[in-house]
Amino acid sequence: MRVLIAGGGTGGHFYPALAVMEEFSQREPGARLAYIGTHHGIEGRILPSYPWIRFFPIHARGLERGNLWQNLYAIALLSLAFLETFIAIVRFRPQIIIGMGGYASFPVVLLGSLLGRVIPIRTVIHEQNAIAGLTNRILAPFVDKVLVSYSQSKASFPRARRIAVTGNPIRKEFLLAKRTAEAYQQFDLDPDKQTVLVFGGSHGSAALTTAIIRAKGSIAKSESMQVLLVTGKSGEERAIREEFNRAGVHNIVVRQYIERMGEAFAVADLVVSRAGATTLAEITSCGKPALLVPWGGAAGGHQWENARVLREEKACALVNEADILEHGLAELICQMVGDREALTRMAHNSMRMGKRQATTLILGEIMTLVEGART
């Protein structure tokens, strides 16, 4: 079987795709896998570590609200992206094309669906968010099947041929990681203290990093709590660590990036994060209570919609970014950590929402589609 996956640009699109490709490689040893994305997306940095995935880079850019020249440039690039995609499809000859959302998936899935009318190619898209993105809404009428993470997402695809609710795939490291002494040790954390994991997704969050820096005095007073802060690109790790050292703050550990994020989740008693779809899938699959601070700049306000799904099930607390920057974050974190019964209830609700078998369900839907094409 030849499987071509497209998408990327951000970790929210790429990491679910990577989870699907890893599952394919384990369950279908003879499958050949390829990925179409861009060099400037996260896939351009990560895929060289996966030599068994063939990478076809294309030239593509996303649209930006209010940026006329950027949007004109993105549209102009489409003709080149379609040509590059056509060459990749001819060279790889996929049986199934899977779009994981984002601008890089548009020319791949659309061209694949058009070619599928004359040659045996099947097309699928997966929507991670509660409210579908523009690319997937445009592609839905053309593809053979639409896979969604939330049942609420079905309303975004009124013209889809078939829709299946699968959940959002996550990497197995999140499902297999355990709360061990070694895990605490690698992060320089105390296993006898409650741990708050603060991070802002693959690109980091300047707002969350700033909120923790401002709250350092209050956090330092806690003898039972510690914070693992992942800054991403939002802050200079060394400078922030030196600031904490000068202030005598020893219960905030700073990392710019964590390779084995599953272990960070394993030791966390509370997760403070943005509300990207992949992050929420990781939180619920691990059964973690969360304080969510949705990013207001997300297209269509989808992070707020994602977070509301969890809040309706009492699986998280929800706060506005402006509120934490104005009123602080420490009091809210300390209040949540201090109420162990509430954290336990939230963790139970989070685990109940988690779809730990999402990757298996997605593969099942894809295999059914491919087998149907052969008969």
N, C-alpha and C positions, 0 to 999 in steps of 0.2 A: 504494500500500500504506500502511496506517495501523498503526503500531507503537507499542505502549504498554509502557514498561518501568517496573518498580517496585522499590523497595529503598532502600538508603541508610542514613543515620544515621552511618556511618563511611566512611572512604576505602576500606576493604577491600571494601565492597559497591558504593560509588558509582563509583569509578574504572574498574572493569571494565565497568560499565554505560555510562559515558561513552565508553569505547573502542568498544563495540558500536554506539552511536549515531553516532559519527563515521564508522565504517566503513559503516553504512547510508547515511549522507548522501552518501558518495563513490561507492558502488557502485550505489545505487538513487536517482538524483537526484529522482525523483518521489515518494519515500517521505515521509510525514508522520510526525513523531516527537513523542511526548509522554512525560512522566515524572511518576510519582506518588511523592511522598516527603513529608518534613515540613519545616517552616520551620526547626526547630532542628537539623536534621541538616546535614552538610556540603553536601548538594545545595542547600539554601536559600541558601548563600553563593556557590556556584559557578555554578549554572544561569543567573542573570541575565546572565552573560557569553556565553550561548549563546541568542540570541533565536530561533533556528530550532528550538529544542526547547520545546514547550509544557509548562509546569509546572503541575501540579494538586497543591497542598499538601493534606494531610489531617492530622487530629489522631490521632497514634499514639504509644505509648510502649512501650519494651521491658520485659521482665520482669527482675527482679533477685533473685538468690538471697538468701533471708533477709529480704527487705524486703516484709512483708505489705501495708502500705498502698500502696506503690508498685505492687505487682502488682494489687491490687484496683482502683486507679485506672486502670491499663493495660487491665484487662478491661472496666471501665466505658466507656472511650473507644472500644472496638471497635464498639459500635452506631453511634456518630457516624462512625467511620472507614468503616464499610460504606455508610452513607448518602452520604457524600462521594464514595466510590469509585463508587457506582452513578450518581451525577450526572455524574461525570467520564467514565464509560464511555458513557453516553447522549449526552453532548456530543461526544465524540471519535470514537466508533464504531470501535474498533480491530478489525483482523482477527487480530492476534496480540498476546498479552500475555506478557511475559517477566519473570519474577521473579528478581532477583539476590540474594535472601536478605535476612535482617534483618526486624525487626518490621513495617516499612512495606509489605513485599511481601505479607504474609499476607492481609489483606482483599481486596487487588486480585486476586491469583491465585486465591484460593478463589472469589470472586464470579464472576470470568471463567470459571473451569472449570464452574461451575453454569450460567451463562448459555450456555456453549458447547454445552449439550445441546439448546438450542432455537434458537439463532442461530449463524451461522458464525464463531465465535471459537475460535482454537487457543491453548493455553497451554503454556508452557515454563518450567522453572526451571533455574538454573545454580548449582551448588555449588562454591565456591572452595576449601574446605578438605578435607583428607584425611578428617576425620571430619565428617559432615554436621551442620549446625545444626538446632535444634529446628523452626524454621519450615519449612525444606525437607523435613524428615522427615515432618511432618504433611501437607504439600501433595503429596508425591510420588505417592500413589495417585490423585489427582484430575486431574493434568495429563497432557497428551498425550505429553510427552517430558521426560526428565531429562538434563541435560548436566553432566558432572563434570570436574574438573581432573585427578584422579588415578584410575587404575584401582582403587586400594584403596577408593575412595569407594563403589563399587558395592554393597559389603556393607551400607551404611547404608540402601539403598533396596530391600528385598526385595519390596515390593509395587508397584514402579514398572512402568508399561506398557512403556516403552522407555528405554534408557539409552545414551548415547554419550559417549565420552571425547574431550574437545576441548582440554583445557588451560584456563588462566585468561587471558582477554584483557588486554593492557596497551596503554597509549597508544603511538602510533607514535613519539613523541619518544624513547622509550627505544631503539627499534630503529634510529633514524636518526642519533642523536647520535654524534659522533666525538671522539676525544681530540685536541684542537687547542690551539694556543697561546692562542687567544682564550678557550677554555673555562677554561684555567688562570688566565688573567688576570682573568676576571670573578669568580672566587672568591678572588683574591689569593693564589694558590698558585704554588709553584715547580715548573716542569715537570721539573726534574732530581731531584726527590725523590719517593719512593714515597708515595702518598696513601691514607690510611685514612678512609673515609666512615663516620661514626657517626650514626645517626638511629633514631628510635623510632616511625615510622609517622606517620599524619596528625595524631595528638594529641601526639606526642612521647613521651619516656620519661624520667621523673625519675631512674630508676635508672641508665640509661646516661649521662645528663648528669652525675650525681653521680660516677659511676665515672671519667669523663674528668677532672673537676675534681680528684679525689683523686690521679689519676695524672699531673697536670701536670708535676711535678718530673722524673719518669722520662722522660716524652715529650720534655721540653725538652732533655734530654741527647743525644737522637738527632740526628745531623747529616744523616741520609739519609731521614728519615721526617717527614711532616706529617699533621695530622688536620684534617678538615673536619667540624665538629660542628654538627648541625642539632638545635636544642633543642625546636622546636615550642612547645607551651604549658608544657613542663616547666621552663622557666627564663627568667629575664630576660636577654635577649641583652646589653644594655649592661653590666649588673652583672657578668656572667660575663667579658665581654671586659676590663673594667677590672681584674678580679681577675687575669687572666692577664698583663695589662700590668704590674701591680704586682709580680708574681712573676718578671718578665723572660722570660715564655714567649711566643715569637714564631712557633712552628710549629704552633699550634692556631688555626684560623680558625673563628669562631662565626657562625652564621646562625640566626635563629629560624624562617625559612621560605625555601624555595627554589622559585621558580616553575617553572624549567626543570630539573626533577630529572634528566631524562635526561642532561644534560651533566655533572651531578655523578657519575652512574654511569659515564660515559665516562672520566673521569679517575681513577676509583678503582682502586687495586690490591688493596684488601681492603675488604669491606663488613661493618660491625659493626651488627647490627640485631635487632629483634624478629623473630618468625617468623610474621607474618600472611601469609595466602595471596597477596595481591596483591604484597607485598614479595618473597616467594619467586619469584613468577612474573617479576618484574622482574629479580631476581638471576640466575635461570637463563637467561632470554631474552637477557641481556647477557653471559652466560658469566663471571660474577664469583665468585671465591672468597669465602666468607663465614664469619664468626664469629657464630653465632646465640645470642641470649639470650631464649628464649621467655618471654612474659608468663604468669605462673601464674594470673592472674585471668581468662583467656580461657575462655569457656563450654565445658564439656566437655573442658578441657585440649587444645583443638584446635591451639594453637600448638606444643605439644610433639609432637603427632602429625605436623604439617606438617614440623617440623624433622627428625624421625626418618626421614622419607622421603628427605630430602636426605642425611642422614648415612649411611644404608644404601648410598647410591650414591657415598659418599666425595666429596660435593660441598660439604661444610661441616664446620666444627668446632662443637661444641655445648657450652654451658656454662650452669650454673644461675645465676639472678640473685643468689641469696644468696651464692654463691661469689665473684662479682666484687665485691660490696660488702664482703665480709669479707677476701678475699685480694688484691683489686686486679685491674685489667684491663691495666695497662701491660705487665707481663711476658709475658702471653699474646699480646698484639698484637705486641710486638717479636719474640717467638719466631716467630710466623707470618710476619711481614714479612721476617724475616731468612732464611727458608728459601724461596728463590725457586723451586726445583724443586718443592717441595711445593705452593706457590701455583699454579704452572703446571698441575700435575696436577689440583688441585682446580678450577681454572678450566675445564679440559677436561671434567671430569665434570659441572660445572654447565651448560656449554653443551650437552652431550649430553642433559641432562634438559629443557632449555628447549623450549617449544612456541611458536616465534615465529609460527606460523600459526594460533594459537588463535582469533583473531577471525574469520579466514576460515572456519575449520571451523565455528564457531558460526553464522555467517551461512548456510553451506551447509545445516546441519541445520534452521535456521528456514525457509529458502526451500523445502526439500523438504516440510516440514510444511504450509506455506501452499499450495503447488502441489497437494499431495494433497487439501487441502480443497476446491479448486476443481473437481477432476475428479469 
